Amino acid sequence: MKHNASSPLLTLSLLTMQATKNHPDLLTLLLSLTVSFLSLSSAAAAGTPSPPLNLLVPSDAVSLLSFKAKADLDNKLLYALHERFDYCQWQGVKCAQGRVVRFALPGFALRGVFPTDTLTRLDQLRVLSLQNNSLAGPIPDLSGLANLKSLFLDQNSFTGTFPLSVLSLHRLRTLDLSYNNLTGPIPVELNVLDRIIDLRLQRNQFNGTVPPLNQSTLKVFNVSGNNLTGAIPITPTLSRFDISSFSWNPNLCGEIIHRDCYSPSPFFDSPIPSQSPWPVSQNSRSQGVALSPSPKKHYKTGLILGFSVGIIVLIGSILCFFAVVRKQRNQTNSKPAMASSDVSANAGRYSPCTHNASKRRRIRAKCEENM
């Protein structure tokens, strides 16, 4: 039986023309499918068995074209598939043994979204860089990229929460999600990424607390410019980073950034007890990573002692003031009593009545002598 390929081909051509009017970036993918259809039709007409479709259009090429259809709305990427492995020569694509291992398009002014189930099918991908573009929307599930080592999605307009799917990428060494619009907490489970070297989450809208990261491999860390709150955990890993890694989070506190944590008290702001140091992992001990006693503790002790001495001096001054006032009041009350006693004493020394009586006795005695 002879297969008539003209009618299906005409139908496919009409569908291609209609689809490309609305989505010009689908043209390349549809042309590739058209070539595959013609190959299948020719094989059917010759009576030879038809090869599977995925052998005609490699899955990695389909993934790249599917990504382009949603992320390159301005058609800046000139992707065309004429031969089986042409996609390995496309912009930003690097292959090894016919599989995509690197896909990097930094600063290509891509406008659109990061569609789901596209690049995540590149299971041999090691490096994915889409930094410095204008991609928006949420970050899709990336758990299919089991071999990924470096992920650069910074300087875009991604929204949503932290992509928890990256926590399953155990080979990940670099994660850069900075300069986006991501919200919500930074997950504590980041500790499962035990090979992470570079973690950049700055300039987002993350809230909550800083997770107690304790990977001895972490060399670069930045969470500045978010809405993080509370005390920064004291771990051997986090203690290696300076204030710049935590800046522009006005509600963060702790020894690492030299800012005391205060409790909301109506009278005195008493410092919140600092957290005990995070236990040093065996891996950290083997690499000599440990916390030394901080000189800031002596500074705090001096402040507390100075404050206590000041309170004691203030109380003593108040007591002395009241003692002086009381003494002056007692002296004022004792002056009238002293005056009264002086009058009584003077009265005892001289009395007119006593003087006249003695004078009369002397006159009487003289009169008796003359008689």
PEBELUR-V785219 format. One record per residue. N is the residue number from 1. RES is the residue in one small letter. SS is DSSP state (H for helix, E for strand, C for the rest). PSI is psi in whole degrees, 0 to 359 (* if undefined). Layout:
n: (N N)
res: (RES RES)
ss: (SS SS)
psi: (PSI PSI)
This chain:
n: (1 2 3 4 5 6 7 8 9 10 11 12 13 14 15 16 17 18 19 20 21 22 23 24 25 26 27 28 29 30 31 32 33 34 35 36 37 38 39 40 41 42 43 44 45 46 47 48 49 50 51 52 53 54 55 56 57 58 59 60 61 62 63 64 65 66 67 68 69 70 71 72 73 74 75 76 77 78 79 80 81 82 83 84 85 86 87 88 89 90 91 92 93 94 95 96 97 98 99 100 101 102 103 104 105 106 107 108 109 110 111 112 113 114 115 116 117 118 119 120 121 122 123 124 125 126 127 128 129 130 131 132 133 134 135 136 137 138 139 140 141 142 143 144 145 146 147 148 149 150 151 152 153 154 155 156 157 158 159 160 161 162 163 164 165 166 167 168 169 170 171 172 173 174 175 176 177 178 179 180 181 182 183 184 185 186 187 188 189 190 191 192 193 194 195 196 197 198 199 200 201 202 203 204 205 206 207 208 209 210 211 212 213 214 215 216 217 218 219 220 221 222 223 224 225 226 227 228 229 230 231 232 233 234 235 236 237 238 239 240 241 242 243 244 245 246 247 248 249 250 251 252 253 254 255 256 257 258 259 260 261 262 263 264 265 266 267 268 269 270 271 272 273 274 275 276 277 278 279 280 281 282 283 284 285 286 287 288 289 290 291 292 293 294 295 296 297 298 299 300 301 302 303 304 305 306 307 308 309 310 311 312 313 314 315 316 317 318 319 320 321 322 323 324 325 326 327 328 329 330 331 332 333 334 335 336 337 338 339 340 341 342 343 344 345 346 347 348 349 350 351 352 353 354 355 356 357 358 359 360 361 362 363 364 365 366 367 368 369 370 371)
res: (m k h n a s s p l l t l s l l t m q a t k n h p d l l t l l l s l t v s f l s l s s a a a a g t p s p p l n l l v p s d a v s l l s f k a k a d l d n k l l y a l h e r f d y c q w q g v k c a q g r v v r f a l p g f a l r g v f p t d t l t r l d q l r v l s l q n n s l a g p i p d l s g l a n l k s l f l d q n s f t g t f p l s v l s l h r l r t l d l s y n n l t g p i p v e l n v l d r i i d l r l q r n q f n g t v p p l n q s t l k v f n v s g n n l t g a i p i t p t l s r f d i s s f s w n p n l c g e i i h r d c y s p s p f f d s p i p s q s p w p v s q n s r s q g v a l s p s p k k h y k t g l i l g f s v g i i v l i g s i l c f f a v v r k q r n q t n s k p a m a s s d v s a n a g r y s p c t h n a s k r r r i r a k c e e n m)
ss: (C C C C H H H H H H H H H H H H H H H H H H C H H H H H H H H H H H H H H H H H H H H H H C C C C C C C H H H H C C H H H H H H H H H H H H H C C C C C C C C C C C C C C H H H H C C C E E E E C C E E E E E E C C C C C C E E E C C C C C H H H C C C C C E E E C C C C E E E E E C C C C C C C C C C C E E E C C C C E E E E E C C H H H H H C C C C C E E E C C C C E E E E E C C H H H H H C C C C C E E E C C C C E E E E C C C C C C C C C C C E E E C C C C E E E E E C C C C C C H H H C C H H H C C C C C E E E E H H H C E C C E C C C C C C C C E C C C C C C C C C C H H H H H C C C C C C C C C H H H H H H H H H H H H H H H H H H H H H H H H H H H H H H H H H H H H H H H H H H H H H H H H H H H H H H C C H H H H H H H H H H H H H H H H H H H C)
psi: (130 132 133 108 350 319 311 324 320 317 316 323 317 318 323 315 319 321 321 342 320 326 86 333 352 353 315 315 318 325 321 319 327 317 318 321 318 322 318 320 319 319 322 321 327 354 13 153 142 132 154 152 325 346 337 320 106 146 326 322 318 320 316 317 324 321 314 323 332 335 348 68 339 7 50 338 121 79 125 134 103 325 169 318 28 329 338 348 2 160 130 0 134 133 159 118 41 5 142 122 347 131 106 118 59 133 34 7 38 138 123 213 166 97 150 157 42 274 340 351 359 78 354 9 131 324 128 116 114 26 155 52 197 40 140 182 181 159 127 176 122 12 342 347 66 336 7 134 330 129 115 105 19 161 51 203 37 143 180 192 178 130 100 341 336 342 344 357 82 348 2 131 330 127 115 106 19 159 55 198 40 144 180 182 159 121 140 334 0 341 342 342 79 3 5 135 321 116 111 116 15 160 51 206 35 144 185 202 166 126 149 71 138 28 125 345 342 121 331 127 132 122 23 157 38 199 40 151 168 184 138 125 143 98 157 329 307 333 347 345 149 188 328 336 343 4 165 34 85 342 13 151 175 171 325 325 14 41 120 149 122 144 148 92 141 339 299 140 101 134 140 134 131 151 147 148 142 136 137 127 161 323 323 321 319 334 8 23 114 157 134 155 133 133 346 337 320 322 316 319 318 320 317 316 317 319 318 316 320 319 317 316 320 315 318 320 319 317 318 320 313 326 318 316 319 322 317 322 321 321 322 320 335 344 315 322 321 322 318 318 326 320 317 320 318 323 325 331 324 127 124 325 317 322 317 321 319 326 320 324 323 320 319 321 321 321 320 324 324 332 *)
